[in-house]
Amino acid sequence: MNWKTDLKISDLSPAERLEITCHRCGKVRFETAQHMLGQEDFLHLYLDEVERALRCADRFCRGKVRLAQVHDGKAEGFVGGIA
Amino acid sequence: MRKPEEIERLYLDFDGFFASVEQQVRPALRGKPVGVVPFAGTDHTCIIACSREAKQRGIKNVMPIEEARQLCPDLVLVPQSPDLYRRAHNALVSEITAVLPVDAIKSIDEVTCRVAPGDRANPLSLGRRIKERISDHIGSYITCSIGYGANRQLAKMACKAGKTNAGRYGDGNLAWHPHVMPAPLLELELEDIPGIGARMKHRLARCGIVSVSALLATQPKQLRKLWGNVTGERLWYALHGYDLQAPPSQRGMYGHGRVLPPDHRSIEQARLASRLLLIKAARRMRRDGYRASALWLWLSLRERGWSAGARLAEILDDHAALAALEGLWRAACEDLPPRARVVRLGVTLGDLTSANARQLDFFTNDRARQRWEAITGSIDGLNRKHGRTLVSLGPWVPPPGGYAGGKISYTRIPSAEDFW
């Protein structure tokens, strides 16, 4: 149980990037939610199910992957110490 | 300006983040005083984060290792793992978002959220829900302190006050309701207020402001004059509970710095390291959609420093950036003795403009530039496709110690691409 069991791909904003990391070889790739929604198999799946269905993009590896959200658009600095 | 009459903001700060992540993933470290250090194998550095157990023994962040060892001889030193902390940050923010939307990420271990109207009467239960979720879904060794207030600044201060409440450290959950303000502020020292450092404290003291109550009794324009800019006035409104937060800031530069290991400090080794750092900075700049019109190279030697800059023609491609860097290194080689030892170096791309607001340059060969930009785009595409640095212009020699370009700073959270 984690955030992936609560969310479907269709719950994400289309431009949101997902980080997909291979457990075996460590290869990282990024996919947008929009691109993944284009694959009909994923349309109604929760993210943990998508994670189980995905495999490493390296054709010689094909290891299991870990899915993560990328939150880089929300970072804001402090200005003069003010939050 | 609006003055909220109930709690509207939440501020969450993870307790000893790097150390608690290490304790979560490595059971052997649990319950022990842990200090996270930048590199393994040297005592000439400092603790960058420490666990709750270490803090209870008097260890503080940015404490030299030697001093920390004297206070706590059984301190376990762990070299930092920036990629692990980055992944933990992403997972933790996703879990927090499952409870309530994150308004802003202030640093790798601090986030702030808006409290929904339904939760404002009893915000502490909201905090407990977040803590339970993190404990259940990530792990019980990563704890956080949460503060609530009328604005972000008060929520942050409440968070800090709750973290060290009643002689314990961490797992705080403290609300400063607007109707009890400013009583909790009066218990603080001036330097407990974010934005007041040692110099500002002296400046305030010269004007007879030596306590928080004296600070609160000032007028907004008075603080503006004391600060010399609008920050003082903003702080006044924030401390008085007005709905105010830091304005969005514009990015001004992209750069990377590096302390070189003792056996990698020759001019040639420093030059190779600077190429790699510059390519990584240029990649980040392109990802964010900027071009640079200036490049700076700075070197720290044992006995002196050296720095120089070069003007660029609103470039974004690696070729132009590296050509300018080579020019700076030629100048450095003329100025520095041949056996100079470079302890620390940094490269910075500055004077940024938006990548889609490019002004064509009639005086340089624009066709050649566009070709190099296309080549750089192809290189980025290949590297992205393969999830590593498969192609680069010239040698790609990562300096020992790893994580070049993946450093976590106070406001920068690296991306997976920064570790390629």
Interface residues (C-beta under 8 A of the other chain):
Chain A: M1 N2 W3 D6 L7 E19 T21 K27 V28 R29 F30 A57 A68 Q69 V70 H71 D72 K74 A75 E76 G77 F78 V79 G80 G81 I82 A83
Chain B: Y11 R87 H89 N90 A91 V93 S94 E95 T97 A98 V102 D103 A104 I105 K106 T112 D136 H137 I138 R152 Q153 A155 K156 I193 P194 G195 I196 G197 W227 N229 T231 R234 L235 A238 L244 Q245 A246 P247 P248 S249 R384 K385 H386 G387 R388 Y410 T411 R412 I413 S415 A416 E417 W420
